[in-house]
Amino acid sequence: METFIFDTLAYSEKLTNAGMPEKQAKVLAEAQADILSKSILNLDSVATKADLKELEAKIDIKINQLEIRLIKWFAGLFIVQVGVTVGIVLTVIKFMH
């Protein structure tokens, strides 16, 4: 992991030069350094482009598997529906004769 250096002195000097009281500028610079160091330490939990590509590939596989399962279900239901319809038609024809 890369190291990150935040120059609190330069930051507080910029704030002081812009008109902020020196004590307030120093406190703000230290607080900013704390926030940055904590957020940089948590970069391990940030997804990279490679992570997203891998996740996308897994999702695509799952979607394809789901599509196949749905097609099988619909085909099965269609066959059952045709069978029931033919049975009803044959029963009706049998009773009509």
C-alpha positions in Angstrom: 0.0 0.0 0.0 1.2 3.5 -0.8 2.1 5.8 2.0 0.3 9.2 2.1 1.8 12.2 3.8 -0.4 15.2 4.6 1.6 18.3 5.4 -0.4 19.7 8.3 2.1 22.7 8.7 1.7 23.8 5.1 -2.1 23.3 5.3 -2.4 25.4 8.5 -0.2 28.1 7.0 -2.5 28.3 4.0 -5.4 28.6 6.3 -3.7 31.3 8.4 -2.6 33.2 5.3 -6.3 33.2 4.2 -7.2 34.9 7.5 -8.1 32.0 9.8 -6.8 32.3 13.4 -3.6 30.2 13.9 -5.0 28.0 16.7 -8.1 27.2 14.7 -6.0 26.5 11.6 -3.7 24.1 13.5 -6.7 22.2 15.0 -8.3 22.0 11.6 -5.1 20.7 10.0 -4.7 18.0 12.6 -8.4 17.0 12.2 -8.0 16.8 8.5 -4.9 14.7 8.8 -6.7 12.3 11.1 -9.6 12.0 8.7 -7.4 11.4 5.7 -5.2 8.8 7.5 -8.3 6.9 8.6 -9.9 7.0 5.1 -6.6 5.9 3.5 -6.2 3.0 5.9 -9.6 1.7 4.8 -8.7 1.6 1.1 -8.4 -2.2 1.4 -12.2 -2.3 1.5 -12.6 -0.3 -1.7 -13.4 -2.3 -4.8 -11.0 -2.1 -7.8 -11.9 -2.2 -11.4 -10.7 -5.8 -11.5 -13.0 -6.6 -8.5 -15.9 -5.1 -10.4 -15.1 -7.0 -13.6 -14.9 -10.3 -11.6 -18.2 -9.5 -9.9 -19.8 -8.6 -13.3 -18.6 -12.0 -14.7 -20.1 -13.9 -11.7 -23.4 -12.0 -12.1 -23.5 -12.7 -15.8 -23.1 -16.5 -15.1 -25.8 -16.4 -12.5 -28.2 -14.6 -14.8 -27.5 -17.1 -17.6 -28.2 -20.0 -15.2 -31.4 -18.4 -14.1 -32.5 -17.9 -17.7 -31.9 -21.6 -18.4 -33.9 -22.6 -15.4 -36.8 -20.3 -16.4 -36.8 -21.7 -19.9 -37.0 -25.2 -18.5 -39.9 -24.3 -16.2 -41.8 -22.6 -19.0 -41.2 -25.5 -21.4 -42.5 -27.9 -18.7 -45.5 -25.8 -18.0 -46.3 -25.5 -21.7 -46.1 -29.3 -22.1 -48.4 -29.8 -19.0 -50.8 -27.2 -20.4 -51.0 -28.8 -23.8 -51.5 -32.2 -22.2 -54.4 -30.9 -20.0 -55.9 -29.1 -23.0 -55.7 -32.3 -25.1 -57.2 -34.3 -22.3 -60.1 -31.9 -21.9 -60.8 -31.9 -25.6 -60.7 -35.7 -25.8 -63.0 -36.0 -22.8 -65.5 -33.5 -24.3 -65.4 -35.3 -27.7 -65.9 -38.7 -26.0 -69.0 -37.4 -24.1 -70.4 -35.8 -27.3 -70.5 -39.2 -29.1 
